[in-house]
Every structure is written in C-alpha cells, then in structure tokens.
C-alpha cells in the first residue's frame, strides 16, 4: 500500500534526533537502523507510524504528508534527509526550551504557523517548510507542505485537514500494534571507564551519568570534576583528551546539586557552532538519568545554545538583516573576497600609493602586491583579523566615530597596522567593507555581538538580570570565541557581583584565528581579564589522550614545537601525556608533482581505504588551503563516493552518508574523529598565504594540528611540489622519524 503520511510521537522524534544519524537510504524505505532502540515502525490505514516505547494515547505527534509514498517530492532526493532532520528539530523546539531553530534557517512566523528553509544555503534549493504548531487547536505539529515559490505568503495553502485528523485519530489503533522488534542494544546499564576510547555509538547506546561517575576517571579528570564551582573553572587539553565529555558530566553535576538542594535551576551550556551545540545537547540527553531535557520540572530550565542563538533570543535581532556567516566555507570565502576586492580598489588609488614610503615594508609590500599573490593573500587574512579583533570591538557606529579610538590603540606584534598612516589605510578599506555589508542587508557576526554587549551593559538588562540570567554558564571550544565574545560569558550570570560560576574548555592549538591569543606576547592573563574570568580561577589540564594512536600523538607533539609561542607565557603552551589508544602505523608523508596529480591520487586512495577496511570505517580528506578547498568542492574528482562538508552546520551530513568519504577542512570537522585522515596541501607556500610573520605559521600549525588530530589510526600527509613541497614543520617531522616518507 502506498503510504500517504508518516507520523511520529515526540519521544520517537527525540530518539531519531540523537541517534547518531540515519543512513542515506532511510528516507526511501524508512526501515529503522540498528543503532536506534526503543522505537518501532507500524503501518496502519495507509500511514506509517514511528512509535516510541514510551508513547501513550496522549503523546504529542508530528505529522508529515507523503505523495505517492514519497516524502518531500518537491525537492531533490539528495536533499530530503536534511529537510527531515530540520523538521524533527523544529518540532522539538515547539515543546522544549533547550532546542532552538537556528537563525540561519531564516525562520518566519505567522500565528501558529512557522516556515524555514528546507536546506542549507550551499545546496542552492529555493524551498521552505510550512508547519502548523497548533493544527486544529491541538498540541501536535503538522509539517503540511513544502513551498517552492519565491516570496510566497505564510498561509495554510496546501493544508490537508482530513489527512491530519485521520492520522491523529488512528494513532490509538497504531499504538496497539506491536510488530517483531529488530535486534537492538542490550537492556541495562553499562559499566565503563573514561580511560578507554569511546566511539559515538557507545555513547549513543545510553551510558548513564552514574556509570560515568562511578568509573575510573583519570586523576586529571577527577580533579576537574570534583573542584568546587566557587569561581571560574578552566580546563585545557589537547584534542582527544575528553574535555567535552568531562565538561558535560560536570554540567549535569551542578544541575543535579541545585535540584537536590531544592533550588530552581536556570543553566546555560554554550558552544561556538550550532553543530557542536547539538552534539552537546545529544550528550546531555543520553547521559542524563533524570530526563531533565526531555521532561524538565517546572522550575528547571536548561539551555544549550550557541552564543549567537542566545544573543538573538535576548535582543530580538531584526529579521530584515542576516548575519554574515564566519563558519561556512561560502561565508568565509565571501568575506575574504570582499576584503581582497576592497584592497585592490584601494591600491589603485594614486593618493594612497603615494603614501607607501611612510609605511613599514611588510604593510607596503602586502598592500601593493598583485591580487592572489602570496603576499596579497597574507595581507588580506591579517586585515580580516584587524577588522574582527580591533575595529568591530568599538561597536556598530559610523567609521568616523571610531577613527580616533582606533588611532590611539597601541598595536601589538600580531597587529597589522602599526602607525597612524597605516591605520588610515585600514580605515579606508574598512569603510568600504561596512558599506558593502549594509548594501547586502547583512551584518558581521562581530557587529551582532557588539549590539549584544551593549544590551548586557544596559539598565534594561540590569532590571531583568536576576530573572533572565543564569545560575552558571559552561562553554566548550573557548578557543573559537574571539575578544568580543569571551566577556559575554560572565555578563550572562544571574549574580553580577558574586563568584563567576563559569566553566570553560579550550585547546590553544585548535584556534584558527589570532583573536584567541593575547595582543602582547608576554601577557599571560589577557584573555581571562577580558572575559572577567581571572579572579579566583582554577585551571586544570588534561594530557593523556584516548582517541588516537601513540604514533599520531608523536607527530602532534613534534608539530607543537613549531608553534610560535616561545615568547608567550606558559598559559599558551600545551602539554602532551601518553596515548591510551592502540599502536598504529607511523603517519606517512607523500609528495606529488602538482595539485592535480595530488588530488587524483588522494581521491583514489580515499576510495581504496573505504573499500578495503571493515564496515563503519570512516575516512576523511581534509584540505589545509581554503582557496584550494573551494576548487576541490566543485571538482568532479571529489563527487562520486564523497560528501563535502563546507560549513560547521553541515556536520550532520557525515552521519547521514556514513559510507562516503568526507571532503572538508580541519576547522569544519573539529570535535569529530575518523579512522583514517588524508591531510592535503601541507604546502610550504601556504604559510606565507595565511598571514605575515607569526600569524602565518600560527594559522598553519593550528590547522595542521587540528586536521591530524582528527585521525584515530591512520594519518597520511600530502603536499604539492609546485607549491613549495612540504612545509618546514612537516620536513622536520620527517627528519625526526615521526613521519615516514612514501
């Protein structure tokens, strides 16, 4: 029988959301995968019901129509699973305070109706989902149509009242049907230890909080877990040391303590990217034994969000403007291209070129360099940092209003403009950049956060802080928060005068931008003072790693020695302990004569690994060069058998296409692990393109470290001889024997 609708109860929606990803073919046959337990599939009266074991006749339902047995026929088949996931998340957002619809989806409201884009921008699909959050006055959710018309009004066109009512009325009958259960995970709790390597599937099988706490935590982890939250807690560690998981456990510990003490709870867990936020929310749902995120008591509010999402909730950002993404490849490339075009325009002005003899050699050479040359690219990278880390921190005002303040700021060694003459050039380019954003009806993320900071410093926030502030704030990936974003953490606390109950996790080597580091090389506590997290702070460090082999750790340790932190205080260093993972192969270094030859060889090698290794083995090709990655993403050589992840908000596609090789950049897959990683374009010329002096080598080492640390068992590093061959850090790793030349 051809199905005319799919209906899911709210608990089934939650189970599918945190399952770790449905397979690519699921959207065609709706056969439940083995990694999803506690739900069943029932066909009744021409409709497909996905029902959780906890469902009752009073359960809230999500109803989605089908046409000739097909879901979302209005959009391409390859885009339907992503659209389905968006509907699942939007359904949870209706009932759960800790789930939000990301602003990047461009959500619109009209009474009980909401709509949002079916797919990410990069998919170039012009379609929106229309949802009624109170169909026929009920507490169910009805995703009643996909609209592909531009600028269509948000109304109930396409709304099938009979289909919805029949689907809901038949739920009682479907609930009584108990088909044979598929083989799932064993019931009961697991006894596990944090000293072992846990895959995503282990966590998804429901290891509870008490099992984690009772297991053998390392001494380092135990110190952090048991430390009193009487001031800021800072936990630092290399990739793979378990920072996120321990931070999550500690967050639940604080929530449980307030509940057990009879106090109401309003807690916030922040991440820099939406996908990391979703990942943390899934962790909490799976580990939490009290079901606080799915069935919160009346006086318990747990918020898991991005800083941008929290800001949007508080200041009700104008929907006519859209923030310019700094995470995605398209957004990052657009900003770089904008800066590059304005540098080119400025360099063509005779009155500016005539001033070149008053500038430093570094500034003059970068400004006057031909477009797309190494010097030009480095200059534009550093200029983008100057915009973000200095100019945008003055707030959203006319450029003329911030000129004097900028000219009076003393530039650090990492800053681009040193003299007033150089700063005047920066201001000229910045003015053009700001005007362009206004014409595009977008604002930079830094401008948006500046508005949020102004709100947090207002009398308005002071009057509601005790009600809307948080008892404590946790933040993961602090190394991705810039100088504007870090101070927000303390301001979000309910108590503005008491101890800063903030806990953060970070890894200095995973910061792709200079904004994490101090302006002056000898400033030990600069970022903590900026963030108001320096008083009564406790610092903890995790050194032992659990995810990747000792051989990969040896390469990371050697790579770390090149990081330009010799003149920085100890705070910016990074300690390496031992790897608790199994021994593996020595990472390989492979040199090819050209970019095209390297790309062909890597594409073939990735497919070979996927064929040869056991099922479930994950392979990633990670590109170091941002501009080359944009080329690879469009090249046919990386189409068949690959899934391209060009933004942080596309990470979920990795689990949906588990049998494909991932093509991405290190920053976009931060927090994920792969069995095999092929790290490409570790070219010597790339360092010069990424920034001048310390900036270039810092960005290169950070990307190489982040990319290599994604590998658990096999790491292969590739370079292009026509682009300078292997960079110095890679060559010295070869000389030391931690990389084997092939």
N, C-alpha and C positions, 0 to 999 in steps of 0.2 A: 504494500500500500504506500502511495506517495504521501510523505509527511507534509502537513500544512503549517506546523508550528513546532517550536522547541520551547519547553517550559522548565525552568529551574527554580528550586526553592533557594532561599537566601543562604543557607548553610552549604548547599551544593555550589553556589556561586563562589563562596569563600574558599571552598576546597579546591576548585579549579584554579582560582586566582593564585593560590600559594603552592600549587602542586609542583612547581619547578618547570612548568612549560608543557603544553600539549604538543603532540607530534604534528608535523606539517599536514599529514593526511586526515587528521581528525575532523577537520571542517567538512570533509566529504562523506565520511561514514559514521561519525560520532560514536565510535567504539571507544570505551573508556580505557585508558592506558593502565598498565600495572602499577605505575607509581602514584596513582590516585586511589586512596582507600576510603571506605566509609560512604560511598555513594553508589547508586545503581541506575541502570538505564531501563526504562519501561515504555513500551509503545501501547497507546490506547486511543481508540477512536480517531485515527489519523493524525495523532500528535505524539511527539517524542518528549517524554518526561525524564529529567535527570534529577534524581531524588536522593537526598542525604539520609543516613540512618537516623538522624535527629529530627527529621521533618515530622510535622503534625498537620492536622487539617487546618490549623490556624497560621501555618507558615506563610511568610510573605513570598511572593512569586515574581519571577522575571519571565515575561512572555515575549518571544521574538517570532514573527511570522516567517513562513518559508513559501517559496514559489516553486511548484513542481518538485518539491523535495530538496530545493537548493536554498541555502541561506545567503542573503545579500547578493542576489544575481545582478544588481545594478553596478557593482564594482568588480574589477578583475579578480579571478580566483586566488591569485597570489596575495591579494590584499585583504582577504576576508577574515583570516585568523586574527590579524591585528585589530580589525574592526570589532570582532567578537570580544577580544580582551578589553577593549575600551568600554564596551557596553557593560561587561562584568564590573569594571572598576567604577563606572558611573552609578551602577545600581547599588554598590556598597556605599558610595558617597551619600546616597539619599538617607541611609539609616545609620551610618557610622561616622561619628565626629572625627575620627582619626584618618579617614580616607577622603581625598580631595580629587577633583577633576583638574588636571594641570591646566594652567592658563594657556599653555602652548597649543591646546586643542581648540582654542577660540570658542569657548562656550557662550551661548546666548540663552536668555531666559524670557519666558512669557507666561506668567502664572505658574501652573504646574508643569508646563512644557519646557524642556531644555533641548538644545541641539549642540553638536560639536562635530569637528572634522573626523571623518572615518579613519584617516591615516595621517602619518607624519608628512610634513611638507615635502620631504625629499621624494616621496612616492609620486608626487605631481598628480594626485587624484582629486578632482573637484567634486566632493560629495560630503554630505553631512547626515549624521544620525539624528532622527527626531524621536524623542522619548517623552512619554507622559508619566510623571512621578506620582500621579493620583488618578489613574484611569477609572472612570465611572464612580468617582468618590471613594475608591478603595485605597488600601495601603500597599498595593502591588506596584510593579513597574512594567510599563509596556513600551518596548522599542518598536514603534509601529511602522516606521518607514525609513528608507534611505532616499534623500533628496539630492539630485544631481544638477538642479537648476541654480544658476548664479543669482544671488540676492533674493532668493525666494523667501516669503514671509514665514515666520514660525507659527504655523497653524496646524489644525488636525487633518489636513488633506492626506488621504491615504490611510486614514484611521479606520480599521475594520472592527466595529463594536461587537458584532456577533462572534468573530474569531476569539477575541479576548474573553468574552463572557463564557463561551463554551470551554476554553482552555482552563479557566479558573474553576468552573463548576465540575469539570471532570477530574480535578486533582484528587478528590476524595477516593474515587474509584482507582485511579492510578496508584495511589498510596497503598492500597490493599494488595497490590500485585507484588510478589516477591520472586523475581526470576533467580536462576542459579547465579551465585556470586562468582566473580572472577577471582583468581588467586591474587591475594594482596599481601600485605605485610602481616607478620605475626602480631597478635594482640599482646598487650602488656608493655611494661616499661623496660627500656634498655639500660644497662649499666655500662657507662662509657667513661673515657678519660680524655681530658683536653690535651694530654701529652701525645695523642695519636693524631693522624691526619684524617679529617672527616670530610667526605665529599658532600656536595649539596644534597644528594639523595639520602644520605644518613640523617642529615638534619631534617629533611622533609618527612622522614618516617616518624617524626614526633618525639625525639628525645626531650623529655621534660626538664624543667628548671631544677627540680630536686636532684635528678640524676646527674646533671652537670655539676651542681654544687657539691654533691657527695663524692664525686670522682676525684681523681688525683690531680688537682691543679698544680701547676709548677709553682715554685716559691715566688717567682716574679708575678705570676697571675694572682696568686693568693694575696700578696701584699696589696695590690691594687683593689682587689675585691673586698678586702676587709678594712681598708683605710676609712676613717670617719669622713663624712662629707661636711666638713666644717669650714671649707674654703675650696678654692679651685683644685681639681684633680687633673693632672696631665699625664697621659700615658703615651710613650713614644716607642716605636719599634719598627724594624724592617718589615717589608712585605712578607706575609706568611706567618707572622708571629701570633696571630689570633687576636689582634686589637679589637676588631669589630665585635666578635663574639663575646669577649670578656666585657666590653663596654655595654653590650646588650644585657648580659646577665646582671651587671651592676645596676643598670637602669631598673630592671624588674625588682631587684632587692630594695631599692629606695621606694618604689611604688608600694610593694608589699608592706614595708615598715610603716608607712603613713596609714595604710588601711588598717593594719593590726593595732595601731595606736588610736584608732577611732577618728582620724582626721580626714577631711576631704582631700582629694588629690587633683592637682592640675599640673601635668608634667609635659615636657616637650623634648623630643629627640629630633635633632636637626641633621641633615646631610646636605652636601653641596648640590648633588644632582638628583633628579626625580627617580631615576632607576635605583640609585643607592638607597633612597628613602623607601621605595617599595620593597627592596631587599631586606631592609631592617624591619619593616612592618611585618614581612613574612616570618622573619626570625622570631619576633616577639609573639606572633600568633601561634607559632609552632611550639615554642618553649614555654610560654605562659600556661601554668596549670589552672589558673583561676578564670580563664576566658574573659579577661578584662577588656580586651579589644573587640571581642565579638558580642559579649553580653555585659557591658560595663554597668556597675551600680550607679545609682542616680548622682552620687557625689564624687564620681571618679571620671576625670577627663584626661585621656592620654592622646597627645598629638604627635604624629610622626610626619614630618614635612620637610620641604626644602626651605631655606631662608627666604627665597623669592616667594614661595607659597604663603608663608606666614606674613610677609610684608603685604602681599596682595589682600589677605584677609583683613588686616588692620587698617590699611589706608584706602581700601576700595578703589584700586587703580582704575583710571579712565579707560574703558574698553575700546575707545576710538584709537588708542595708541597701543602699540605692541612692542615689548622689549626685544631688542636685537640679541639673538642667542649668542652666547660666548662658548657654548659647549659643542654644538654641532659643527661638522665639517663645513657645511654651507655657510653658517653664521660666521665662523672663524675666518673662512676664506673671503667672505664678503667684506668683513671689517678690514682684513689685510689689503684687499684690492682697493677699498675706498682710501685707506691711508696712502697706499702706493700711488694712486692716481692724483691725490692732492699734493704729494711730494713732487711728482712730475710737473704738475701745474706751477707750483711754487718755484721749482728750479728753472722754469722757463722765463721767469720774470727777471729782467735785467737789473732792476734796483736791488733785488735780493742777492743775485750772483755777485754784484759789485761789492757786497759786504763780506765775501768769503775770506778775505785776508785777515778779518778780525776774529775768525772762529778758530777753534782747535783743529788740528789735522784730521782727527777722527771724525768730527762733525762735518767738516767741509768735504772730505772725501766721500762720506756716506750720502750727503745731501746732493752732491753733484754727480754721483755715479750713475751710469746708464741703468735704465729700468731693467729689472730682473737679473742684474749682476749680483754677485755675492755681497758686495758692499751695500748695494741698494736694499737687498732683502734684509740684511742685518740692521740697517738704519731704520727700516720700517717696523721691524719687530721691536726694536728698542723704543721707537716713537709710540707704538701702541701701548707699551708698558708705562711710558711717561703720561699718556692720556689717563690710563686706568689708575695708576698708583699715586699720581700727584694732582693733575688738573681736575679730575672728576671728584676728588675728595673735598673740593671747595664748595660743592653743591651746585644745583641747577640754577645758574644765574647767567646773565649776559657775560660774554667773554671779557668785555671791557671792565666789568665789575671785579673780576678775579685777577686781572693783569698785575696789579700792584702786589697782591699777596704772592703770586707766583714768582715775580721778580725778586721778592725778598726771601724766598725759601732757599736755604743752602742745599745745594745738590750734593748727594752722596756719591761715592765712587761708582755705583751702579747706575746712576742717573745719566741721561743722555745729554741734556743741555747744562753746561757749567757756567757760562757767562750770561749777562743780560742780553747781549747781542744774539746769542744762540737761542735764548728763551723767547725772544721776539719772533724768531722764525717758527719755533714750535707753536706759538700762539696764533700765528698767521694760518698755519695748516690746521690747527685745532678749530679755528673759527669756521673754516670750510667744512670740516668734518661734522661739526654740530649743525650747521645749516643744512647739510645733506640729510642728516637723520630726521630733522624736522620736516623736510620735504617728503620723506618716505613715511611719515607718520609713525616713526619708531623712536624709542629712547634706548640708550645703552643700559645694560644691567647696573652699571655703576651709578648712572643718573637716578635710576629707580631706587637703589639702596640709599642714595643721598636723601631722597624725599622721605624714606622710611626713618632715617636717622633724625631728620628734622621733626618728624612726628613724635619719636621717642624722647625728644628733648623738650616737648611742648607741655604746657599746662594741661592740655586735653588728656595726654597720656598719664600725667600725674594724678588726675582726678579719677581715672579708671584702673590704674595700675594694680591696686590691691584686689580688684575683681578679675581683671583680664590677664594679669601677669601670671607667671608660672612659679611653682614651688621650687623646681630645679630644672636646669637645662643641660642636656647632653648633646654633644656634637661629634660626629665622625668626620674623617677627612679634613681636619682643620687646615692641612697644607694646601687645600684648594680655596680657602677663604682669603680674600685679599685684605688690605689695610682698612678698607671701608667696612667690610663685612664683619670682621672679628669683634669690634666693640659692641655690636648689637647683642651678643650673647648675654652679657651682664645686664643690659637695659631691659631685657625681657623678663627678668626675675620679678616676682611679686614684691619682694622686700628689697627696696633700693638702698637700704642702709646697713643691713646685716651682712653676714658672710656670703660670699659669692658661691652659691651652690651650683657650680658648673663643672662638668667633667668632659674632657676632650681627648680625642685620639688623633695622632698625626705621625707622619713619616716625612722628614725633611727632603728625602731623595725623590719622593713622588710628586714634588711641586713642579709643575711645568712652567711656572712664571716666577719672575723675580719678586713679585709682590709679597711672597711669604717671608722673605728674608729681610734682615734689618738694613736700613739705609747706610749705616756706618758699620764697617767690618768688626769693630770692637764693641758693638752694642749687644750685650748678652740678653738683656731682658726687654728689648724694644717692643717686640710684638705682644708680650704679655702685659706691658704697661698700656699699650694701645687698646688692648682688649679688656683692660681692668681686671686681669687675672693674675696679678703678680703678688698680691697681698695674701699671706698665709697659704700659699700654694704648695702642693705636694707633687713631686714629679716621680714617675715610675717608668721603668724601661723594660721592654721585652726583647730578649736577644735570641733565644732559641726559636728556630723555625720548624714548621711541621708539614709544609706543603711541597717543598721542592728538594731535590737531591743534594747531597753534600757537594757534588761536582758543580752544580749550578750555583750553590752558595759560594764556592771558591771564586767563581768568576765575578759574582756581585761584590764580594769583598775586595777583589782587585780593582774593579771598576770604581768603587767608592773612594779609593785612594787618589783618584784624579779629580774628585770634586773640589772646586775652588773654595774650600772652607779653611784653608790654613790660617788665614788672618781673622777668621771668625772665632767667637768664643766656643767653649765646649758644647754649648746648647745646640749648635748646628751640626755637630758631629753625629755619627751613627755607629753603634756597637753591634758586632756580629758575634753570635754564640755558635752553637752547633746545630746541625740539621738532624732532626729525628726521623726523617724520611729514609727510604731505602736507597742504597747506592744506585747510581745510574751511569750512563755514558758521559765521558768528558765532552762538553759542548764543542761543536765544530765551527770552523771558520772557512767560508767558501767565497772565493773571489771570481768574478766574471768580468769579461772584457767590456761589456756595455750594459746599459739599462735594460734594453730589450732582451738580451741574452739572459740576464739575471731574472727578469720577470718570467720568461718562458720556463727556465729551469726550476724556479720556485713553485710555479703553478703545477708543473708536472710532479715535483717532489711531494707537494701537499696532497695531491690526489693519490699518489702512491702510498703515502703513510695511512691515509684513510682506508684504503683497500686492504692493506696488509695487517694492520693491527686489529685487536679484538673490537667487538661491537661496543659502542659507547665511548670509544677513544676520541677525544676532542683535539682538533688541530686548528691552529690559528696562524695566519700570515700577518705580521704586524709591521707596518711601514713607519720608518723614522722621519721621512721627508714629507711635510704637509702638502707641498705642491705636487709632488710625485704621486702621493696617495690619491689626490683628486683625479689625476690622469689614470691611475690603475682602476679607480672605481668606474670609469667609463669604458675601459678597455675590455674587449670581448674575451681576452685571455683569462680574466678572472670572473667570468659569468657562470659557466656550467660547473655545477658542483660547489659553488661558493655562495655565501651570504655576506653582503657588505654591511658593516656597522660603521656609519659615518657620523654618529652622534651618541651621546650618553643615553638619550631617550630611546635608542634602538636596541639596547642590550637584550631586551626580552626576545628579540627575533632569534637570538642564538639558541635558546632552548626550543623554540618552535621548529628550527631547522637543524636538529641535532646531528643529522647525517651529512652535513655540509661543512666545508672548510670556512672558517671565519676570516674575512679580509677586513682589517681595521687598523687603527693607530693605538699605541700604548695607552694614551690618556682616556680613550673611549671605553676601554675594557678594564679599567682599574677596578680591583676588587674581585675579578674573575680569574679562574685558573684553567689551563689547558694541559693536556698530556704532552703535546708537542707544540713548540712555538718556533716559527721561522721568522727571524728578525731581519728585515731587509733595509737596504740603504743606510748602513752604518758608515757612510762615506766621509772621508776626511774633509771634503769641501762643504759638507753640511754644517759643520761647526761655525764656519765663517758666515753662513747664511742666517744662522739663528740669532746672531747678535754680536756686538763688538766686545772684545776683551773677555772679562769674566762671564758676561751674560751668555755668550755663545756656548762656551764649554759647560756652563751650568745647565742650560737647557738640554744640551746633547746628553750629558751624563744622566740627567733626570729621566729623559725619555728612554735611554738605553737600559737603565736600571729598572724602570717600570715595566718595559717590554719583556726583558729577560726574566724578571721575577714572576711573570705570568706562567712560565713553563714549570711543570712538575717533574717530568722525567727526561724529556729530550729538548735540547736547545741547539738551533743552528743559526749562525750569524752570517749574513751575506753582504757583500759590498760590490760596488761598480768601479772598475779600474779607471774608466773615463771620467769619474767624478772624484779622483784622488785616491781610490782604493780604500783600504781600511784606515780608519781614524787612528790617531796615536794611542788612545786608551785601548783600542782593540788590538793593535800591533803589540803593545807591551804585555797584554794578557796572553798573546800567542807566545811571546818570548819567555814568559814565566811558566808556560806549560798548562795553564788553566783553560786554554783553548787549543784544540787540535786542528791543524790545517788539513783540509781535504783537497 
